[in-house]
Amino acid sequence: MTTTMPTAPAPAQPAHRGSAGGGLMRRLNFGTGVLAGVALAAVAWLLSHSLLDSAGTFFQDQVATITFIGWVVGFLLGIGAFNGPINWFRGRDLTHDDELYLAGKDLGPRRYWKFCTDHKVVGVQYFVMTMIVLFAGGVLAMLIRIQLARPGDHFVNPQIYNAFIGMHGILMIVGLIVAVSGPFGNFIMPIMIGARDMAFPRLNALSFWLLVAAAVPLLAVFAVGGISDGWSTYAPLSVQDHVGMDAFAVGVTTFIISTTIAGVNMVTTFITMRTKGMKLDRVPIFTWGVTTSAALGLYAMPFFAVALTLLLSDRALGTSFYLSFGGGTDWLWENLFWLMGHPEVYVILLPAVGAVLEIATVFARKPLFGYNVVVGGMIGIVGLSTIVWAHHMFTTGWAPALNGPFMLTTELISIPTGVVFLALLGTIWQGRLWTRLPLLYVFGFVWNFIIGGVTGIYLSDVPVDNQMHGTMFVVAHFHYVFVGSVLFGALGAVAFWFPKMTGKYLDERMGRVAFWLVFAGVQVTFISMFISGLMGMQRRVSSYAHAMATTNFISTIGAFVIMAGMIIEAYTIVTSWRSGREAGRNPWRSKTLEWQVPTPVPLENFEVPPVVTSDPYGYGEAAPPLEAPAGHPDATPVTVGAAAKEELQS
Amino acid sequence: MTLTDTPAPTPPSPEPPAARPIRWKEIVAVWLVLTAITVVGDLVVFPRVMPRSASTTMHLTIVTVVLFSVTAAPVGSLVYAGAVYALRHWRAGSGDEPPPEGPPYRKHNQLSIAWLSISAMLAVFLLVWGLGALAADNAVAQKATMTVDATGQQWLWTFHYPGTKVTTETPYLPVGRTVTFDVTSLDVTHSFWIVQMGAKIDANPGEVTTVSVTPTRIGDFDVRCAELCGLYHAFMTTQIHVVSASQYQSWLQTQELSA
């Protein structure tokens, strides 16, 4: 990529102190958020006890719902999420000084505990939060596998087991939705397109702290008795569930508000914040992956919020959206859920695909193969994924006449998805493979995604799905996609962008140990899980027939190998972050913009917005002619290729 | 691309990196070996691992699974063969300095079109086969000469033979005679699944759904609930006994008398 990095001085800052509510509002942080959240939850609990009829049928659900909403609102107030609007109402909008304070200027590490608008801080916050959520989900996965190591409910009773599977499901879904877009979509993408921040920095901070607010009711589900419906919480089972379901509904709805705000922000950033010359066909492919995912999430995720709101209404207000004796139907839940549920798979997948392709070009030292076809494929996936949802409902009896059409759309989506392999192979082809850790994850992704994709084709076929639906075969299939493909893309992204986020290399040797453990563990766990499913083991069962004892035991062993790999990965991340080898500005000699700015990245990324004159994939090509940026004739034009060569020589 | 009128200095243009000769024979050999291993594996594993078919529906399902696996084998193996070849021949170091840059292949229109066409043809093949199998499954319903009501509730199945007083938790069926199950639920969503017969339909409260099968052999077959339905979902199981026509009649009469 040819870019110009002008070195004009930044405009002088206004000298006066800001008016962001003076001292109090500036002192708000995570701690005050927790205090205010607990306080408002307590107030909500007391108020609902004194105002509502405690003999009513729905009393407990009403109290639980109001209390958890109290927590969310209180936490956001306490951390200062509403300072902007409050000041605006008081007629004292934020000054530039205030904005810089909000962005964490001169705050040091404290800014990671605050409502911080700097997209890089938000990215790091998401990174840590993702690790925590995935770790919690992983511990639950181990508990599930301990239960299933032998048949016969030998570890916990079905009530607790059902809570395990439901919480494992939702934590992993939440974790994976944010796993790539959260850390790297926020930290990397704005720099990639030459922006100084996201389009809406305060909404960016809000989206992250909403995720934290959502995590508390989600984890509180255990404290109030768990849920027994799986993460898909099919009504009417979820209507009759304990108050844990109210916590679940409030938590997930909060999370969906978070993803929607983040999605609006990312799509707007993509459309409006690209720097001069960053035309749509010069945008790095990772940015396309994040943006298409965010746009799809904007369409898909609200369905779940609607479904959960109706569910809360059935539970706490006595309506009957999902109750057949009141004129409702379980098919309403299933449709709303899967209208979200299937696009959501691609919301999770697309950023990982973008990251894998980005890594492939850098480590094959070649341009991205078939850029236009890949972008078209991503957009095709977004479009098609909105009309495949009922393939999750082939066996429900809802609309047998639509089984054929939904089989058609589902099989069609294999075409744009297959383009990913064309692009990956084409990029690697004749490459000079720099076999560093990130490239390992690219090959791991190829291996697993073939298996995850092919097994999806069985399930798209209605007669086969009539046998496989609701079995461990389905579970193994989507774990090959989520763990084998998305997690591999995410870990590859960690290895790749770690030097930019932390200034250090991710330790290569430990990283490889983690890779091979996770890779081997995935094969062992999920291939034997395919066999359990083929033999006739249903999913979400706490016990099973003795015939499947061997394959389940093997799956349990494999799962612990994955966990061992992930613990080593977490250890590697922590130790490399603290005392890893210094990596410098552009250790991978990449041509995308984020590697051209210094590490650590300065507060507003670029002193003067760069001007882009070509796409970032000019490997093996003569550098295009240099051009001075418009409006900055004094700026020193720099080609990235030339910069890389200078570094090589020095 | 031009942003200003400033005349641009022309940088020296080095020779583009050269492509290396490709040993196509090696790629084809790896591809064929992988395909052969996968095909043999599919033919051996699936029929052994899946339950032995007890209905025409299940028979067709097993055939379809094997057919799809055999079709997918060369496709997946092709990607693997390419990846293996790249890893064998194009590794260029893992130090801190990057290898020299590769040849700038950006696109290949014919290849892209061929790739898209082949995947489209595969999708059409899957669709046509799937629609055919779906039609065959649906045709089973037309041949049904008896009906059994199957009702799910937390956490057991109850079967009623319409026109009789017979209600049981372990139903008997005559071999070779097509039966339609009218399935419903008294509480939450369940899923009625006869494992060895490849037949599954949800039991929805307030709705009646149907599924038809033709049992093809005598034996005891598993019914499992395939939709999470609460505490004892895993134990919502029973058996269907497929017997000869005369045994079925005598069973029905005994049940009728004791009812």
Interface residues (C-beta under 8 A of the other chain):
Chain A: D153 P158 Q159 N162 S228 D229 G230 Y234 P236 L237 Q240 K276 G277 L323 S324 F325 T329 D330 W331 A364 R365 K366 P367 L368 F369 G370 Y371 N372 V373 T395 T396 G397 P400 N403 G404 M407 L408 E411 L412 S414 I415 G418 V419 F421 L422 L425 G426 I428 W429 Q430 G431 R432 L433 W434 T435 R436 F443 V446 W447 I450 I451 V454 I457 Y458 S460 D461 V462 P463 V464 N466 Q467 H469 G470 T471 E508 I531 L534 M535 G536 Q538 R539 R540 V541 S542 S543 Y544 A545 P587 W588 R589 V611 T613 S614 Y617 G618 Y619 G620 E621 A622 A623 P624 P625 L626 E627 A628 P629 A630 P633 T639 A642 L648
Chain B: M1 T2 L3 T4 T6 A8 P9 T10 P11 P12 S13 P14 P16 P17 A19 R20 I22 F46 V49 M50 P51 T57 M58 L60 T61 T64 V65 F68 A72 V75 G76 V79 Y80 G82 A83 A86 L87 W90 R91 A92 G93 S94 D96 E97 P98 P99 P100 E101 G102 P103 P104 Y105 R106 K107 H108 L111 S112 W115 L116 S119 A120 L122 A123 L126 L127 W129 G130 L131 A133 L134 A136 D137 N138 V183 D187 V188 T189 S191 W193 V195 Q196 G198 A199 K200 I201 D202 N204 P205 G206 E207 T209 T210 D222 R224 C225 A226 E227 L228 C229 G230 L231 Y232 H233 A234 F235
